[in-house]
Amino acid sequence: MKKYNFNPGPSTLPDITIEETAKAIKDIYGTGLSLLEISHRSKEFESILAESVSLFKELLNIPEGYSVIFLGGGASMQFCMVPFNLMNKKAAYINTGTWASKALKEAKAFGEVVEVASSKDANYSFIPKDYTVPADADYFHITTNNTIFGTQWHTDPDINVPLVADASSDILSRPMDVSKYALIYGGAQKNLGPAGVTFVIIKDDILGKVSRHIPTMLNYKEHIDNGSMYNTPPVVPIFACLQTLKWLKGIGGVAAIEKINIKKADLLYNEIDRNKMFKGTAVKEDRSLMNVCFIMNPEYIALEKEFLDFVTAKGLVNLKGHRSVGGFRASIYNAMPIEGVQALVNAMQEFEKLKA
Ligand SMILES: *Cc1c(COP(=O)(O)O)cnc(C)c1O
Protein backbone atom coordinates (compact mmCIF):
# COMPACT_ATOMS: atom_id res chain seq x y z
CA MET A 1 0.00 0.00 0.00
CA LYS A 2 1.16 3.52 -0.84
CA LYS A 3 1.78 5.33 2.43
CA TYR A 4 1.67 9.04 3.01
CA ASN A 5 4.03 10.07 5.78
CA PHE A 6 2.84 13.11 7.75
CA ASN A 7 5.73 12.95 10.23
CA PRO A 8 7.03 16.36 11.41
CA GLY A 9 10.68 15.36 11.02
CA PRO A 10 12.45 13.43 9.75
CA SER A 11 9.78 13.69 7.15
CA THR A 12 8.60 12.71 3.72
CA LEU A 13 11.06 13.33 0.88
CA PRO A 14 10.62 13.38 -2.88
CA ASP A 15 10.76 9.85 -4.38
CA ILE A 16 13.62 10.95 -6.60
CA THR A 17 15.72 11.95 -3.55
CA ILE A 18 15.37 8.47 -2.10
CA GLU A 19 15.94 6.71 -5.43
CA GLU A 20 19.05 8.70 -6.36
CA THR A 21 20.53 8.36 -2.88
CA ALA A 22 19.93 4.60 -2.88
CA LYS A 23 21.60 4.37 -6.30
CA ALA A 24 24.59 6.42 -5.15
CA ILE A 25 24.98 4.32 -2.02
CA LYS A 26 25.53 1.34 -4.34
CA ASP A 27 27.70 3.17 -6.86
CA ILE A 28 28.33 6.87 -7.08
CA TYR A 29 28.55 8.17 -10.65
CA GLY A 30 29.92 4.87 -12.00
CA THR A 31 33.08 5.07 -9.90
CA GLY A 32 32.56 1.59 -8.48
CA LEU A 33 32.53 3.14 -4.99
CA SER A 34 29.66 3.74 -2.60
CA LEU A 35 28.59 7.22 -1.53
CA LEU A 36 29.14 5.84 1.98
CA GLU A 37 32.84 5.37 1.39
CA ILE A 38 34.04 8.12 -0.94
CA SER A 39 36.40 10.77 0.37
CA HIS A 40 34.92 14.14 1.19
CA ARG A 41 37.96 15.47 -0.68
CA SER A 42 37.14 13.50 -3.82
CA LYS A 43 36.22 15.44 -6.92
CA GLU A 44 32.81 13.74 -6.86
CA PHE A 45 31.99 15.11 -3.42
CA GLU A 46 33.54 18.49 -4.13
CA SER A 47 31.13 18.92 -7.00
CA ILE A 48 28.19 17.66 -4.90
CA LEU A 49 28.94 20.26 -2.23
CA ALA A 50 29.56 23.08 -4.71
CA GLU A 51 26.34 22.35 -6.57
CA SER A 52 24.37 22.18 -3.31
CA VAL A 53 25.62 25.63 -2.29
CA SER A 54 24.98 27.15 -5.70
CA LEU A 55 21.48 25.65 -6.04
CA PHE A 56 20.60 26.80 -2.53
CA LYS A 57 21.69 30.32 -3.47
CA GLU A 58 19.83 30.20 -6.76
CA LEU A 59 16.57 28.81 -5.37
CA LEU A 60 16.37 31.25 -2.45
CA ASN A 61 17.76 34.13 -4.50
CA ILE A 62 20.48 34.71 -1.90
CA PRO A 63 22.24 38.02 -2.58
CA GLU A 64 25.98 38.65 -2.91
CA GLY A 65 27.76 38.92 0.42
CA TYR A 66 26.20 35.82 1.95
CA SER A 67 27.75 32.39 2.55
CA VAL A 68 25.96 29.05 2.70
CA ILE A 69 27.53 26.33 4.84
CA PHE A 70 26.53 22.81 5.83
CA LEU A 71 27.30 21.65 9.36
CA GLY A 72 26.53 18.84 11.77
CA GLY A 73 24.88 19.24 15.14
CA GLY A 74 21.31 19.97 14.09
CA ALA A 75 19.37 23.19 14.48
CA SER A 76 19.80 22.75 18.22
CA MET A 77 23.54 23.37 17.89
CA GLN A 78 22.71 26.70 16.25
CA PHE A 79 20.89 27.72 19.42
CA CYS A 80 24.34 28.16 20.95
CA MET A 81 26.40 28.93 17.83
CA VAL A 82 24.30 32.00 17.03
CA PRO A 83 24.89 33.78 20.36
CA PHE A 84 28.48 32.49 20.52
CA ASN A 85 29.25 34.22 17.23
CA LEU A 86 26.89 37.20 17.26
CA MET A 87 26.07 38.33 20.79
CA ASN A 88 28.25 40.91 22.47
CA LYS A 89 26.01 42.09 25.28
CA LYS A 90 22.36 41.75 24.43
CA ALA A 91 20.07 39.84 22.09
CA ALA A 92 16.31 39.89 21.58
CA TYR A 93 14.14 36.80 21.11
CA ILE A 94 10.45 36.30 20.48
CA ASN A 95 9.01 33.26 22.20
CA THR A 96 6.63 31.57 19.76
CA GLY A 97 7.04 27.92 20.72
CA THR A 98 9.13 25.13 22.14
CA TRP A 99 12.02 25.60 19.73
CA ALA A 100 12.02 29.39 20.13
CA SER A 101 12.13 29.04 23.90
CA LYS A 102 14.98 26.53 23.69
CA ALA A 103 16.94 28.95 21.51
CA LEU A 104 16.24 31.75 23.97
CA LYS A 105 17.29 29.69 26.96
CA GLU A 106 20.57 28.71 25.34
CA ALA A 107 21.41 32.35 24.52
CA LYS A 108 21.23 33.33 28.19
CA ALA A 109 24.66 31.82 28.74
CA PHE A 110 26.16 34.54 26.52
CA GLY A 111 24.64 37.80 27.76
CA GLU A 112 21.42 39.62 28.37
CA VAL A 113 18.43 38.12 26.57
CA VAL A 114 15.32 40.22 26.09
CA GLU A 115 12.14 38.27 25.45
CA VAL A 116 10.20 40.87 23.45
CA ALA A 117 6.93 38.93 23.48
CA SER A 118 5.57 35.46 24.12
CA SER A 119 2.43 33.54 23.25
CA LYS A 120 3.15 30.88 25.85
CA ASP A 121 0.07 31.75 27.93
CA ALA A 122 -2.09 30.87 24.91
CA ASN A 123 -0.20 27.60 24.35
CA TYR A 124 1.64 29.29 21.48
CA SER A 125 -1.47 29.42 19.30
CA PHE A 126 -0.46 32.72 17.67
CA ILE A 127 2.52 34.86 16.75
CA PRO A 128 2.64 38.07 18.82
CA LYS A 129 2.42 41.17 16.61
CA ASP A 130 2.91 43.83 19.23
CA TYR A 131 6.53 44.00 20.34
CA THR A 132 9.50 46.31 20.35
CA VAL A 133 13.02 45.17 19.63
CA PRO A 134 15.59 47.14 21.67
CA ALA A 135 17.70 49.21 19.29
CA ASP A 136 20.89 48.15 21.06
CA ALA A 137 20.28 44.39 20.64
CA ASP A 138 23.02 42.64 18.69
CA TYR A 139 20.33 40.66 16.85
CA PHE A 140 16.68 39.63 16.96
CA HIS A 141 15.84 35.91 16.73
CA ILE A 142 12.64 34.49 15.28
CA THR A 143 11.40 30.98 14.47
CA THR A 144 9.78 31.34 11.04
CA ASN A 145 7.64 28.22 11.41
CA ASN A 146 6.68 26.72 14.76
CA THR A 147 6.71 23.04 13.92
CA ILE A 148 5.04 21.87 17.12
CA PHE A 149 2.24 24.45 17.36
CA GLY A 150 1.50 24.99 13.66
CA THR A 151 2.04 28.73 13.42
CA GLN A 152 4.13 30.56 10.85
CA TRP A 153 5.40 34.04 10.02
CA HIS A 154 3.90 34.76 6.62
CA THR A 155 6.09 37.77 5.90
CA ASP A 156 9.74 38.57 6.46
CA PRO A 157 9.64 41.26 9.15
CA ASP A 158 11.40 44.61 8.91
CA ILE A 159 13.55 44.86 12.01
CA ASN A 160 15.89 47.61 13.15
CA VAL A 161 18.67 45.21 14.24
CA PRO A 162 20.22 42.17 12.47
CA LEU A 163 17.56 39.50 12.03
CA VAL A 164 18.30 35.81 12.73
CA ALA A 165 15.86 33.04 11.83
CA ASP A 166 15.42 29.39 12.66
CA ALA A 167 13.78 28.26 9.41
CA SER A 168 14.14 24.52 10.03
CA SER A 169 10.61 23.65 9.07
CA ASP A 170 9.76 26.06 6.27
CA ILE A 171 13.00 26.68 4.43
CA LEU A 172 12.48 26.65 0.65
CA SER A 173 8.70 26.38 1.06
CA ARG A 174 8.18 29.96 -0.08
CA PRO A 175 10.26 32.83 -1.47
CA MET A 176 12.11 34.67 1.30
CA ASP A 177 13.66 38.11 1.18
CA VAL A 178 17.05 36.91 2.38
CA SER A 179 18.43 40.45 2.32
CA LYS A 180 16.32 41.19 5.41
CA TYR A 181 18.19 38.53 7.39
CA ALA A 182 21.68 38.41 8.86
CA LEU A 183 21.53 34.65 9.39
CA ILE A 184 19.09 31.83 8.60
CA TYR A 185 19.62 28.29 9.85
CA GLY A 186 17.84 25.00 10.09
CA GLY A 187 18.10 21.25 10.32
CA ALA A 188 17.63 19.58 6.94
CA GLN A 189 15.30 16.86 8.13
CA LYS A 190 12.03 18.76 7.76
CA ASN A 191 11.97 20.10 4.25
CA LEU A 192 15.21 19.19 2.59
CA GLY A 193 16.81 15.85 3.34
CA PRO A 194 17.54 13.30 6.02
CA ALA A 195 18.74 14.15 9.55
CA GLY A 196 22.44 14.83 9.99
CA VAL A 197 23.04 18.12 8.24
CA THR A 198 22.26 21.72 9.14
CA PHE A 199 22.29 24.60 6.67
CA VAL A 200 23.40 28.09 7.70
CA ILE A 201 23.04 31.16 5.47
CA ILE A 202 25.20 33.98 6.84
CA LYS A 203 25.69 37.57 5.84
CA ASP A 204 29.47 37.71 5.90
CA ASP A 205 29.79 41.18 7.39
CA ILE A 206 27.86 40.20 10.51
CA LEU A 207 30.83 38.15 11.73
CA GLY A 208 33.95 39.23 13.58
CA LYS A 209 32.18 41.60 15.97
CA VAL A 210 32.45 39.66 19.22
CA SER A 211 35.54 39.60 21.37
CA ARG A 212 35.11 36.24 23.11
CA HIS A 213 37.17 33.25 22.03
CA ILE A 214 35.09 30.95 19.83
CA PRO A 215 36.11 27.27 19.67
CA THR A 216 37.02 26.35 16.10
CA MET A 217 34.17 23.93 15.51
CA LEU A 218 31.64 26.51 16.70
CA ASN A 219 33.11 29.37 14.71
CA TYR A 220 31.14 30.23 11.55
CA LYS A 221 34.16 31.97 10.03
CA GLU A 222 36.23 28.79 10.20
CA HIS A 223 33.53 26.81 8.43
CA ILE A 224 33.06 29.52 5.78
CA ASP A 225 36.80 29.85 5.15
CA ASN A 226 37.07 26.07 4.80
CA GLY A 227 34.03 25.73 2.55
CA SER A 228 32.18 23.45 5.03
CA MET A 229 35.26 21.19 5.00
CA TYR A 230 37.00 22.14 8.23
CA ASN A 231 36.19 18.62 9.31
CA THR A 232 34.48 15.77 7.48
CA PRO A 233 31.04 17.05 6.47
CA PRO A 234 27.96 14.79 6.48
CA VAL A 235 28.50 13.45 2.97
CA VAL A 236 25.38 11.31 2.58
CA PRO A 237 22.85 13.83 3.94
CA ILE A 238 24.36 16.57 1.75
CA PHE A 239 24.03 14.33 -1.31
CA ALA A 240 20.38 13.68 -0.46
CA CYS A 241 19.72 17.41 0.03
CA LEU A 242 21.19 18.09 -3.39
CA GLN A 243 18.68 15.67 -4.93
CA THR A 244 15.83 17.55 -3.24
CA LEU A 245 17.22 20.91 -4.40
CA LYS A 246 17.38 19.59 -7.98
CA TRP A 247 13.82 18.28 -7.68
CA LEU A 248 12.65 21.65 -6.40
CA LYS A 249 14.34 23.48 -9.25
CA GLY A 250 12.79 21.02 -11.70
CA ILE A 251 9.26 21.77 -10.57
CA GLY A 252 9.78 25.53 -10.83
CA GLY A 253 11.50 26.55 -7.60
CA VAL A 254 10.16 28.19 -4.46
CA ALA A 255 7.56 30.37 -6.20
CA ALA A 256 6.01 27.27 -7.77
CA ILE A 257 6.15 25.19 -4.57
CA GLU A 258 4.60 28.04 -2.58
CA LYS A 259 1.52 27.92 -4.82
CA ILE A 260 1.24 24.17 -4.30
CA ASN A 261 1.80 24.54 -0.55
CA ILE A 262 -0.98 27.13 -0.31
CA LYS A 263 -3.31 24.83 -2.24
CA LYS A 264 -2.53 21.86 0.01
CA ALA A 265 -2.94 23.86 3.23
CA ASP A 266 -6.19 25.47 2.03
CA LEU A 267 -7.59 22.06 1.17
CA LEU A 268 -6.90 20.71 4.64
CA TYR A 269 -7.81 23.81 6.69
CA ASN A 270 -11.08 24.16 4.76
CA GLU A 271 -11.98 20.62 5.72
CA ILE A 272 -11.02 21.19 9.37
CA ASP A 273 -13.24 24.29 9.44
CA ARG A 274 -16.13 22.54 7.67
CA ASN A 275 -16.08 19.17 9.41
CA LYS A 276 -18.11 19.20 12.65
CA MET A 277 -15.78 16.73 14.35
CA PHE A 278 -12.58 18.80 14.16
CA LYS A 279 -11.19 22.22 14.89
CA GLY A 280 -7.85 23.93 14.28
CA THR A 281 -5.67 25.00 17.21
CA ALA A 282 -3.77 27.98 15.75
CA VAL A 283 -5.37 31.36 15.08
CA LYS A 284 -6.32 31.59 11.43
CA GLU A 285 -4.03 34.40 10.37
CA ASP A 286 -0.94 32.61 11.69
CA ARG A 287 -1.76 29.11 10.48
CA SER A 288 1.27 27.24 9.21
CA LEU A 289 1.33 25.98 5.63
CA MET A 290 3.70 23.23 6.78
CA ASN A 291 2.34 21.80 10.04
CA VAL A 292 -1.43 21.66 10.34
CA CYS A 293 -2.50 21.15 13.97
CA PHE A 294 -6.08 20.16 14.76
CA ILE A 295 -8.03 18.51 17.54
CA MET A 296 -11.43 16.93 17.93
CA ASN A 297 -14.33 19.03 19.12
CA PRO A 298 -15.18 18.23 22.77
CA GLU A 299 -18.19 16.03 21.96
CA TYR A 300 -16.05 13.73 19.80
CA ILE A 301 -12.86 13.70 21.86
CA ALA A 302 -13.35 10.04 22.86
CA LEU A 303 -12.94 9.11 19.17
CA GLU A 304 -9.41 10.45 18.87
CA LYS A 305 -7.64 7.12 18.95
CA GLU A 306 -10.23 5.55 16.68
CA PHE A 307 -9.66 8.29 14.10
CA LEU A 308 -5.90 7.76 14.24
CA ASP A 309 -6.35 4.01 13.72
CA PHE A 310 -8.82 4.73 10.90
CA VAL A 311 -6.39 6.92 8.95
CA THR A 312 -3.40 4.71 9.70
CA ALA A 313 -5.24 1.74 8.19
CA LYS A 314 -5.57 3.83 5.03
CA GLY A 315 -1.80 4.38 4.88
CA LEU A 316 -1.95 7.92 6.27
CA VAL A 317 0.71 7.63 8.95
CA ASN A 318 2.31 9.67 11.74
CA LEU A 319 -0.61 12.03 12.21
CA LYS A 320 -0.60 11.99 16.02
CA GLY A 321 -0.23 15.49 17.44
CA HIS A 322 2.64 16.56 19.65
CA ARG A 323 1.89 15.99 23.34
CA SER A 324 1.90 19.73 24.03
CA VAL A 325 -1.02 20.31 21.63
CA GLY A 326 -2.70 16.90 21.51
CA GLY A 327 -5.00 15.78 18.73
CA PHE A 328 -3.43 15.61 15.31
CA ARG A 329 -0.69 17.23 13.29
CA ALA A 330 -0.39 16.83 9.55
CA SER A 331 3.05 17.89 8.38
CA ILE A 332 2.63 18.69 4.72
CA TYR A 333 6.10 19.80 3.71
CA ASN A 334 7.18 20.44 0.11
CA ALA A 335 7.45 16.75 -0.71
CA MET A 336 3.93 15.83 0.46
CA PRO A 337 1.91 15.51 -2.75
CA ILE A 338 -1.56 17.06 -2.91
CA GLU A 339 -2.89 13.50 -3.35
CA GLY A 340 -1.75 12.75 0.22
CA VAL A 341 -3.62 15.77 1.57
CA GLN A 342 -6.69 14.86 -0.49
CA ALA A 343 -6.59 11.32 0.91
CA LEU A 344 -6.57 12.74 4.44
CA VAL A 345 -9.48 15.07 3.66
CA ASN A 346 -11.42 12.13 2.19
CA ALA A 347 -10.75 10.08 5.32
CA MET A 348 -11.96 12.93 7.56
CA GLN A 349 -15.18 13.14 5.55
CA GLU A 350 -15.67 9.40 5.64
CA PHE A 351 -15.11 9.32 9.39
CA GLU A 352 -17.64 12.12 9.88
CA LYS A 353 -20.27 10.16 7.90
CA LEU A 354 -19.61 7.05 9.98
CA LYS A 355 -19.49 8.63 13.42
CA ALA A 356 -21.08 12.06 13.61
C1 LIG B 1 13.05 20.25 14.48
C2 LIG B 1 13.35 21.64 14.84
C3 LIG B 1 14.49 22.00 15.56
C4 LIG B 1 15.47 20.98 16.11
O1 LIG B 1 16.21 20.46 15.08
P1 LIG B 1 17.43 19.44 15.36
O2 LIG B 1 18.07 19.38 14.02
O3 LIG B 1 16.82 18.16 15.82
O4 LIG B 1 18.31 20.04 16.40
C5 LIG B 1 14.72 23.35 15.80
N1 LIG B 1 13.87 24.28 15.35
C6 LIG B 1 12.76 23.98 14.66
C7 LIG B 1 11.86 25.07 14.19
C8 LIG B 1 12.47 22.65 14.37
O5 LIG B 1 11.36 22.34 13.67
The ligand as a MOL file (V3000), in Angstrom:
LIG
                    3D

  0  0  0     0  0            999 V3000
M  V30 BEGIN CTAB
M  V30 COUNTS 15 15 0 0 0
M  V30 BEGIN ATOM
M  V30 1 C 13.0550 20.2470 14.4800 0
M  V30 2 C 13.3490 21.6380 14.8350 0
M  V30 3 C 14.4910 22.0050 15.5580 0
M  V30 4 C 15.4730 20.9820 16.1090 0
M  V30 5 O 16.2120 20.4570 15.0760 0
M  V30 6 P 17.4290 19.4440 15.3590 0
M  V30 7 O 18.0670 19.3760 14.0180 0
M  V30 8 O 16.8230 18.1630 15.8160 0
M  V30 9 O 18.3080 20.0420 16.3980 0
M  V30 10 C 14.7200 23.3520 15.7980 0
M  V30 11 N 13.8690 24.2800 15.3540 0
M  V30 12 C 12.7630 23.9810 14.6650 0
M  V30 13 C 11.8590 25.0660 14.1910 0
M  V30 14 C 12.4680 22.6510 14.3720 0
M  V30 15 O 11.3570 22.3410 13.6730 0
M  V30 END ATOM
M  V30 BEGIN BOND
M  V30 1 1 1 2
M  V30 2 1 2 3
M  V30 3 2 2 14
M  V30 4 1 3 4
M  V30 5 2 3 10
M  V30 6 1 4 5
M  V30 7 1 5 6
M  V30 8 2 6 7
M  V30 9 1 6 8
M  V30 10 1 6 9
M  V30 11 1 10 11
M  V30 12 2 11 12
M  V30 13 1 12 13
M  V30 14 1 12 14
M  V30 15 1 14 15
M  V30 END BOND
M  V30 END CTAB
M  END
